Amino acid sequence: MIVETVSPKALPRPIKGAVAFEDVSFRYPTRADSLALDKFDLSVAPGETVAIVGPSGAGKTTVFNLLLRFYDPDQGRVTFHGIDLKDARRASLYAQTGVVFQDNFLFADSIRENIRLGRPGATDQEVENAALLEREASDSRLRRENRPTLPSTIRACAWPARMAWFPWMICMSCFWASSC
């Protein structure tokens, strides 16, 4: 279970993408006999785009699980702008980080509430604007690819709409990370 420190630090707003993994080792609690990452180092500068590739089981998902602080490393540290995520306010991290998961799904709720998950305090107008941004971006992409546009506002990847809300994005489908 992840527990915040007594006085967690807020990450700078907006975060610009300076990320580092420093000598990170990690074992999943359910697989304590096997290292998922062993002395892993990575540095991503603001504005840099990085693709993490490798075979199944190489640690790609683990990197993002640690970056999003779903887990803490057993050794080493993960930082945003030099702030160790163990010392950061989780709400501050989650408010500025978006994720596009490999498997797309909708929760058993309205489309409006599914979109609102990315920003719980969003007004109805902000939710509608995000849906429209996504629709326009998807239609534009389909036209560039010379494919017919889809009639629905639901798309498999809400990347452009979420980029409007989050300065740092992670796509769990292609393991692509970017900061704007």
C-alpha positions as CSV (number, residue, x, y, z in Angstrom):
1,M,0.0,0.0,0.0
2,I,1.3,3.4,-1.0
3,V,1.4,5.9,1.9
4,E,2.2,9.6,1.6
5,T,4.8,11.1,3.8
6,V,3.7,13.4,6.6
7,S,4.4,16.6,4.6
8,P,4.2,15.6,0.9
9,K,5.5,18.1,-1.7
10,A,3.3,19.4,-4.5
11,L,4.9,18.9,-7.9
12,P,5.4,22.2,-9.9
13,R,2.5,23.2,-12.1
14,P,2.6,22.5,-14.8
15,I,5.1,19.7,-14.8
16,K,7.2,19.8,-17.9
17,G,8.4,16.2,-18.0
18,A,11.8,16.0,-16.3
19,V,11.7,12.4,-15.2
20,A,14.4,10.2,-13.8
21,F,14.7,6.6,-12.6
22,E,17.9,6.3,-10.5
23,D,19.2,2.8,-9.8
24,V,15.7,1.5,-9.5
25,S,15.0,-2.1,-8.5
26,F,11.6,-3.5,-7.9
27,R,9.8,-6.7,-7.2
28,Y,6.0,-7.1,-7.4
29,P,4.6,-8.2,-4.0
30,T,3.0,-11.3,-5.6
31,R,6.4,-12.3,-7.2
32,A,8.9,-11.5,-4.5
33,D,11.4,-14.0,-5.8
34,S,11.7,-12.2,-9.2
35,L,13.0,-8.8,-10.0
36,A,10.8,-6.8,-12.4
37,L,13.5,-4.1,-12.7
38,D,17.1,-4.4,-11.6
39,K,19.2,-1.2,-11.1
40,F,17.2,0.6,-13.9
41,D,18.3,4.1,-14.9
42,L,16.4,6.4,-17.2
43,S,16.4,10.2,-17.7
44,V,13.8,12.0,-19.8
45,A,14.3,15.7,-20.4
46,P,11.4,18.2,-20.7
47,G,9.9,18.0,-24.2
48,E,11.7,14.8,-25.1
49,T,9.7,11.8,-26.4
50,V,10.8,8.4,-25.4
51,A,9.5,4.9,-26.5
52,I,10.1,2.0,-24.2
53,V,10.2,-1.2,-26.2
54,G,11.0,-4.8,-25.4
55,P,9.5,-8.3,-25.2
56,S,6.8,-9.3,-22.8
57,G,8.0,-9.3,-19.3
58,A,10.9,-6.9,-19.9
59,G,9.6,-4.3,-17.5
60,K,7.8,-1.8,-19.7
61,T,4.5,-1.8,-17.7
62,T,6.5,-1.8,-14.4
63,V,8.3,1.5,-15.5
64,F,4.9,3.1,-15.9
65,N,3.5,1.6,-12.7
66,L,6.3,3.2,-10.8
67,L,6.1,6.4,-12.7
68,L,2.5,6.7,-11.8
69,R,3.3,5.7,-8.2
70,F,1.0,2.7,-8.2
71,Y,4.1,1.1,-6.4
72,D,7.2,2.4,-4.8
73,P,10.6,1.0,-5.8
74,D,12.4,-1.4,-3.5
75,Q,15.6,0.5,-4.2
76,G,16.5,3.7,-5.9
77,R,14.2,6.5,-6.7
78,V,11.8,7.9,-9.3
79,T,11.7,11.7,-9.7
80,F,9.7,14.4,-11.4
81,H,11.8,17.6,-11.5
82,G,14.1,16.2,-8.9
83,I,11.3,15.5,-6.4
84,D,11.3,11.9,-5.3
85,L,7.8,10.6,-6.0
86,K,7.8,9.1,-2.5
87,D,7.9,12.7,-1.2
88,A,5.4,14.0,-3.7
89,R,1.7,14.6,-3.1
90,R,-0.1,11.9,-5.1
91,A,-3.0,14.2,-6.0
92,S,-0.5,16.6,-7.5
93,L,1.0,13.8,-9.6
94,Y,-2.4,12.5,-10.7
95,A,-3.8,15.9,-11.5
96,Q,-1.1,16.5,-14.1
97,T,-0.6,13.0,-15.5
98,G,-2.9,11.2,-18.0
99,V,-2.8,7.6,-19.1
100,V,-4.2,5.9,-22.2
101,F,-4.5,2.2,-21.3
102,Q,-3.7,-0.6,-23.7
103,D,-7.2,-2.1,-23.2
104,N,-9.9,0.5,-23.7
105,F,-13.1,0.3,-21.7
106,L,-15.9,2.3,-20.4
107,F,-17.1,2.2,-16.8
108,A,-20.8,1.3,-16.3
109,D,-21.8,5.0,-16.3
110,S,-22.6,7.7,-18.8
111,I,-20.0,8.7,-21.4
112,R,-20.0,12.1,-19.7
113,E,-18.9,10.6,-16.4
114,N,-16.3,8.3,-18.1
115,I,-14.7,11.4,-19.7
116,R,-15.0,13.3,-16.4
117,L,-12.8,10.6,-14.7
118,G,-9.8,12.5,-16.2
119,R,-10.8,15.6,-14.3
120,P,-13.4,14.9,-11.6
121,G,-14.2,18.6,-11.1
122,A,-14.8,19.3,-14.8
123,T,-17.9,21.2,-15.7
124,D,-20.3,19.8,-18.2
125,Q,-19.1,22.3,-20.7
126,E,-15.4,21.2,-20.2
127,V,-16.4,17.6,-20.7
128,E,-18.3,18.5,-23.9
129,N,-15.3,20.5,-25.1
130,A,-13.0,17.5,-24.4
131,A,-15.3,15.2,-26.4
132,L,-15.5,17.7,-29.3
133,L,-11.7,18.0,-29.3
134,E,-11.3,14.3,-29.5
135,R,-13.9,14.0,-32.2
136,E,-12.2,16.6,-34.3
137,A,-8.7,15.1,-33.8
138,S,-9.9,11.6,-34.6
139,D,-11.8,12.8,-37.7
140,S,-8.7,14.8,-38.9
141,R,-6.5,11.8,-38.4
142,L,-8.9,9.5,-40.3
143,R,-9.1,12.0,-43.2
144,R,-5.3,12.2,-43.4
145,E,-5.2,8.4,-43.6
146,N,-7.8,8.5,-46.3
147,R,-10.2,6.5,-44.2
148,P,-13.9,7.2,-43.5
149,T,-14.7,9.2,-40.4
150,L,-16.6,7.5,-37.6
151,P,-20.0,8.8,-36.6
152,S,-19.6,8.3,-32.9
153,T,-17.8,10.6,-30.4
154,I,-16.4,7.5,-28.8
155,R,-12.8,6.7,-29.9
156,A,-10.4,4.0,-28.8
157,C,-7.8,6.5,-27.8
158,A,-8.7,9.8,-26.2
159,W,-5.1,11.1,-26.5
160,P,-5.8,14.6,-28.0
161,A,-8.6,15.5,-25.6
162,R,-6.6,14.3,-22.6
163,M,-3.6,16.2,-23.8
164,A,-5.7,19.4,-23.3
165,W,-6.0,18.4,-19.7
166,F,-2.7,16.8,-18.8
167,P,0.8,18.2,-19.6
168,W,2.3,14.7,-19.3
169,M,0.8,11.7,-21.2
170,I,1.6,8.0,-21.1
171,C,0.1,5.6,-23.7
172,M,0.0,2.1,-22.2
173,S,-0.8,0.7,-25.6
174,C,2.4,1.7,-27.3
175,F,4.4,2.6,-24.2
176,W,4.9,6.2,-25.5
177,A,5.4,9.1,-23.2
178,S,5.4,12.8,-24.0
179,S,5.3,16.1,-22.4
180,C,4.0,19.2,-24.1
